[in-house]
Amino acid sequence: MTMRVCAHADEAVAGIEDGSTVLVGGFGMAGMPVDLIDALIRQGAKDLTVVSNNAGNGDTGLAALLAKGRVRKVVCSFPRQSDSYVFDGLYRAGKVELEVVPQGNLAERIRAAGAGIGAFFCPTGAGTLLAEGKETRVIDGRTYVLEYPIRGDVALIGAHRADRMGNLVYRKTARNFGPVMATAATTVVAQVREIVDTGMIDPEAVVTPSIYVDRVVQETTA
């Protein structure tokens, strides 16, 4: 697929199908691609599995997508915060499924998908409810749990800057899950603060190379 610079967010999310697994970058609102999520709401895809660090904040971003009833399942590390009342209400009402994944495991499961790793053993969660039903193995006297990769049909990520080839750089904490998600999805869409001409980003500063990126759009969110 040829990388495309999109004129607007609606073009960037076109073609996302019902039932898709969507990886969504962001640590809380840091790096959250709000324009892309709003466009996904307008686009109308439903029955989605959303993989993200959080399960939405306030009424915006993921919370807005959840409120529209478009999400079947959430896979995340922190489903409950002081302002995650949209998800909380839906979950208590039995309207959305939840898979809790420890944050390090979440990052590594996504990274494993991008790296072509079939599965890996990790000690996190061993002996807890999170390990129920999973294969375990004792290695050097320590219990490890078998974890499988998380792949996405689509990744929606936020970055600071892109060039016209699709090379991405991030800004501080807003980087979070963006780089690993960009390797682990069939279609990667990046919302960026600015788009510059090819050659204006130092190759040594590129975090996500253009080979992983399919669509780029400049954000309008203040």
C-alpha positions in Angstrom: 0.0 0.0 0.0 1.3 3.4 -0.9 1.5 5.9 1.9 -1.1 8.7 1.5 -1.2 12.2 3.0 -4.9 12.7 3.6 -6.7 16.0 3.3 -8.9 15.3 6.4 -9.5 12.8 9.1 -12.6 11.3 7.5 -10.5 10.3 4.5 -7.9 8.8 6.8 -10.3 6.4 8.5 -12.2 5.4 5.4 -12.6 1.7 4.9 -12.4 0.6 8.6 -14.8 -2.3 8.7 -17.3 -3.5 11.3 -15.7 -6.0 13.7 -12.2 -4.6 13.3 -9.5 -4.7 16.0 -8.3 -1.1 16.4 -5.1 -0.3 18.2 -5.4 3.3 19.7 -2.4 5.1 20.9 -2.4 7.4 24.0 -1.5 7.4 27.6 -4.6 9.1 29.0 -5.0 12.0 26.6 -1.2 12.3 25.8 -0.8 11.1 22.2 -4.5 10.3 21.9 -5.5 10.7 18.2 -8.8 12.5 18.9 -9.4 13.7 15.4 -9.2 10.2 14.1 -11.5 8.8 16.7 -14.1 11.5 16.0 -13.8 10.6 12.3 -14.3 6.9 13.2 -17.5 7.8 15.0 -18.7 9.7 11.9 -17.6 6.8 9.7 -19.9 4.4 11.6 -17.8 1.2 12.0 -19.2 -0.9 14.9 -18.6 -4.1 16.9 -15.0 -2.9 17.3 -12.4 -4.4 19.6 -10.3 -1.5 20.9 -6.8 -2.0 22.3 -5.5 1.0 24.3 -3.8 1.8 27.5 -7.0 3.4 29.0 -10.7 3.0 28.4 -11.5 6.6 27.8 -11.4 9.9 29.6 -14.3 12.2 30.2 -16.6 12.5 27.1 -14.0 12.8 24.4 -11.8 10.4 22.3 -12.3 6.8 23.2 -15.1 7.7 25.7 -17.1 9.2 22.9 -16.6 6.1 20.7 -17.8 4.0 23.6 -20.8 6.2 24.3 -22.0 5.7 20.7 -22.1 1.9 21.3 -19.5 1.1 18.7 -17.2 -0.9 20.8 -17.8 -4.6 21.6 -14.6 -5.2 23.7 -11.9 -3.2 25.3 -8.4 -4.5 25.9 -6.5 -2.2 28.2 -4.4 -1.7 31.3 -6.3 1.0 33.2 -10.1 0.7 32.5 -11.1 2.7 35.6 -10.0 6.3 36.4 -11.8 9.2 38.1 -13.2 10.3 34.7 -13.7 6.9 33.0 -17.4 7.0 33.8 -18.6 6.2 30.3 -16.8 2.8 30.2 -17.7 2.1 33.8 -21.4 2.5 33.1 -21.3 0.4 30.0 -19.3 -2.4 31.7 -21.6 -2.5 34.7 -24.6 -2.7 32.4 -23.0 -5.6 30.5 -22.7 -3.7 27.3 -19.0 -4.0 26.7 -16.4 -6.8 27.3 -13.1 -6.2 29.1 -9.7 -7.8 29.0 -7.3 -6.3 31.5 -3.7 -6.6 30.5 -0.8 -5.4 32.7 0.8 -2.4 31.0 4.2 -4.0 30.3 2.5 -7.1 28.9 0.3 -4.9 26.7 3.2 -3.2 25.2 5.1 -6.4 24.7 2.2 -8.3 23.2 1.8 -5.6 20.7 5.5 -5.4 20.0 5.6 -9.2 19.6 3.0 -9.0 16.9 5.1 -6.5 15.0 8.3 -8.5 15.5 6.7 -11.8 14.3 7.0 -13.5 17.7 4.5 -16.3 18.1 4.2 -16.1 21.9 6.4 -15.4 24.9 6.6 -16.3 28.6 6.4 -13.5 31.1 6.2 -13.5 34.9 3.8 -10.7 35.2 0.4 -11.9 36.5 1.6 -15.3 37.5 -0.5 -16.7 40.4 -3.3 -14.1 39.9 -6.7 -14.0 38.2 -5.0 -12.6 35.1 -3.3 -16.0 34.5 -6.4 -18.1 34.8 -6.7 -20.5 31.8 -3.2 -19.6 30.5 -0.3 -22.0 30.1 2.4 -21.6 32.8 6.0 -22.8 33.0 8.6 -22.7 35.7 11.9 -21.4 34.4 14.9 -21.1 36.7 12.6 -21.5 39.7 10.2 -18.7 38.7 6.7 -19.1 37.2 6.0 -17.6 33.9 2.8 -17.1 31.9 2.4 -17.7 28.2 1.2 -14.6 26.4 0.2 -14.2 22.8 0.7 -11.2 20.4 -2.0 -8.6 19.9 -2.4 -7.7 16.2 -4.6 -4.9 14.9 -6.5 -4.5 11.7 -6.0 -0.8 12.1 -3.8 1.4 14.3 -4.8 5.0 15.1 -1.8 6.8 16.5 -0.7 10.4 17.3 2.7 11.8 16.4 4.3 15.2 16.5 5.6 15.5 13.0 5.6 13.5 9.7 7.2 14.0 6.4 5.5 13.3 3.1 6.9 9.8 3.0 5.3 9.0 6.4 8.3 9.0 8.6 7.2 9.9 12.2 8.7 11.6 15.2 7.0 12.0 18.6 7.0 14.4 21.4 7.9 13.2 24.9 5.2 11.2 26.7 2.9 11.4 23.7 5.1 8.7 22.1 3.9 6.0 24.5 2.4 3.1 22.5 2.6 4.7 19.0 5.9 3.1 17.8 4.9 -0.5 18.8 1.3 -0.1 17.5 2.7 1.1 14.1 4.4 -2.2 13.6 1.5 -4.4 14.6 -1.4 -3.4 12.4 -2.4 -4.0 8.8 -3.3 -0.4 8.3 -1.6 2.4 10.2 -3.0 5.9 10.4 -1.1 8.7 12.0 -2.6 12.0 13.2 0.3 14.6 13.4 0.8 18.2 14.5 2.6 19.1 11.3 3.6 17.6 7.9 6.9 18.7 6.5 8.6 18.0 3.2 10.6 14.9 2.8 14.2 15.5 3.9 13.3 18.0 6.6 13.4 15.3 9.4 16.8 14.1 10.4 16.9 10.4 9.6 18.6 9.8 13.0 15.5 11.3 14.7 12.9 9.1 13.0 11.2 6.9 15.5 8.6 5.2 13.2 9.9 4.7 9.6 7.6 5.3 6.7 7.5 1.6 5.8 5.0 1.1 8.7 2.7 4.1 7.9 -0.1 4.0 5.4 -1.9 7.3 6.0 -1.0 10.6 7.6 -3.3 13.5 8.4 -2.6 16.9 10.0 -4.7 17.4 13.1 -7.2 20.1 13.7 -7.7 19.6 17.4 -6.4 22.5 19.5 
